[in-house]
Amino acid sequence: MLLFLTLAPQLESSLKEKGRKGCQDLGADKNPEERARLLQGTGVLEAVEKDLANIEMEYSSIILPFMKAHPNIFNPKVHTLQLYQKLVAFVMAYSFQEPLDEEEDEEEPNPPVMVPLADLLNHVANHNANLEYSPESLKMVTTQPVCKGQEIFNTYGEMANWQLLHMYGFAEVYPGNTNDTADIQMLTLLKAALQATNTEMEEKLVLDQWDFLCHQEVVGEEGAFVIGWERVLTEEELSVALQVLTLSAEEFKEFKEQEAKMDGKGTSCLIQSVTTIPKLNAAQKKLLFDATVLTLKSFTSDLNEEEIMLGDLQAYSKLSCREQFALQVRYGQKKILHQLLELAK
């Protein structure tokens, strides 16, 4: 922290020149209406808000007391919260974390490290190199033959476009990011289930089922079901939620009794991949379909508008980098969600 703060003027200048700015690029210094227009529904806005809240809490509880304890080095009027936001964004956008082995305790400290030489390489999902860690060295190793003059690409991990934009300030051009995903908020599934009720008894049943799922830690208010091109990354949670929320009162009673006997291990996973979604029963598919429709409505534009813009190369070229990246994020997510609609018909 001492190094970061004493280098603050140089880093602040560098941030203005770099293309990758992480949450700082999407943060409080930008027009909120413009951010909402570009990114509403993508999950980026919520992630940035959480980041900014965490940074402010960290600054108030750790950084500020530390600076006040060393007034001969730090000046809170110079080393402000806004500057600290930029410093955190800089480190997070340009740092690496060593991957943990399965045996290693995830609660052990695993601080980010700055490796400028490794940071020279750009990221794509279809990369041809990656970092290899060892106690003695950090190596960038090719994973496939590389021809003379061919660019070498690193990987920052299996990251969706919204995560790349949030963390690093860029997104891959569709359809390049094979790791792209779209989220359906868990509360959106609840909303879809409640919309399908016709009586107070049916509504109470859905709420009881939701409470049961929360108690079983299958769902949560801030959770999301993550849908990829070929698989559902949260397949168990989505399977159980769809199954429980479509049970009749009698079936739900029997289900709870069975779960109690099996100690929570009696539910089978209904969704092995997106190709198994058509095999769900009619009620489950309808609930998933309705939740997907609600998710698409959370965007400020529809898929057709995005396709028109992407098809007009002249108009697309006039967009700022920020607008182009946001468009790629929205378009990829909507394509995944529309694929889900077709599968859940």
Secondary structure by P-SEA (a helix, b strand, c coil): caaaaaaaaaaaaaaaaccccccccccccccaaaaaacccccaaaaaaaaaaaaaaaaaaccaaaaaaacccccccccccaaaaaaaaaaaaaccccccccccccccccbbbbbbcccccccccccccbbbbbccccccccccccccccbbbbbbcccccaaaaaacccccccccccccccccccaaaaaaaaaaacccaaaaaaaaaaaaaaaaaccccccbbbbbccccccaaaaaaaaaaaaaccaaaaaaaaaaaaaacccccccccccccccccccaaaaaaaaaaaaaaaacccccaaaaaaaaaaaaaaaaccaaaaaaaaaaaaaaaaaaaaaaaac
